[in-house]
Amino acid sequence: MLKTMKTALLIQVPGSEDKGSKIMPAGLLAVSNIFKKCGIRTHISDLYLEDIAGVLSKAQKAAPDIIGFGGIASSYCQTRHVSGL
């Protein structure tokens, strides 16, 4: 499957509404590094730093073959919401 993918979008979903508690998306950076080594162009969006409209716009422009979500356990409900958009 990785051989057919050309572009990936990875989205960091915050665990709270508190914009002050930014967390380095280490898991997404690790996945991005693996994708890049496989020749897959990777975009990372961080919902701590961007709003949903900006992420959706980036997704439309990038036309990713796969979208991945990362976050901490408390971000599960928000991740389900964002993945349904």
C-alpha positions in Angstrom: 0.0 0.0 0.0 2.8 2.5 0.8 4.1 2.1 -2.8 0.9 3.5 -4.2 0.6 6.4 -1.8 2.1 9.8 -2.9 0.7 12.2 -0.3 -0.3 12.0 3.4 -1.9 14.5 5.7 -1.3 14.0 9.4 -3.4 16.0 11.9 -2.6 16.6 15.5 -5.8 16.8 17.5 -5.7 18.7 20.8 -6.8 17.1 24.0 -8.5 20.2 25.3 -9.7 23.6 24.2 -6.7 25.2 26.0 -4.6 26.7 23.2 -1.8 27.3 25.7 -1.1 23.6 26.3 0.7 22.8 23.0 2.2 19.3 22.7 4.9 18.5 20.2 3.3 15.9 17.8 6.2 13.5 18.3 4.2 10.5 17.0 3.1 12.3 13.9 6.7 13.5 13.3 7.9 9.8 13.6 5.2 8.6 11.1 6.0 11.5 8.8 9.7 10.6 8.8 8.8 7.0 7.8 6.6 8.2 5.0 9.2 10.6 3.7 11.8 7.7 3.6 9.2 5.8 1.5 9.0 8.8 -0.9 5.6 10.0 0.4 5.1 13.8 0.6 3.7 14.5 4.0 1.9 17.5 5.4 1.3 18.0 9.1 -1.5 20.1 10.5 -1.8 20.9 14.2 -5.2 21.9 15.5 -3.5 23.7 18.4 -2.1 26.1 15.8 -4.7 26.0 13.0 -8.5 26.1 12.9 -10.6 23.4 11.2 -11.2 25.5 8.1 -7.5 25.9 7.6 -7.0 22.1 7.9 -9.8 21.4 5.5 -8.4 23.8 3.0 -4.9 22.2 3.3 -6.6 18.8 2.8 -8.3 19.9 -0.3 -5.1 21.4 -1.8 -2.9 18.4 -0.9 -5.5 15.8 -2.0 -3.9 13.2 0.3 -4.1 9.5 -0.3 -4.3 8.9 3.4 -5.2 11.1 6.4 -3.8 10.2 9.8 -4.8 11.5 13.2 -2.6 11.8 16.3 -3.2 13.1 19.8 -3.4 12.0 23.4 -6.1 9.8 24.9 -8.2 12.8 26.0 -8.5 13.9 22.3 -10.4 10.8 21.2 -13.9 12.5 21.0 -12.5 15.5 19.2 -10.6 13.2 16.8 -13.8 11.4 15.9 -15.5 14.7 15.2 -12.7 16.0 13.0 -12.4 12.7 11.1 -16.1 12.9 10.1 -15.7 16.3 8.4 
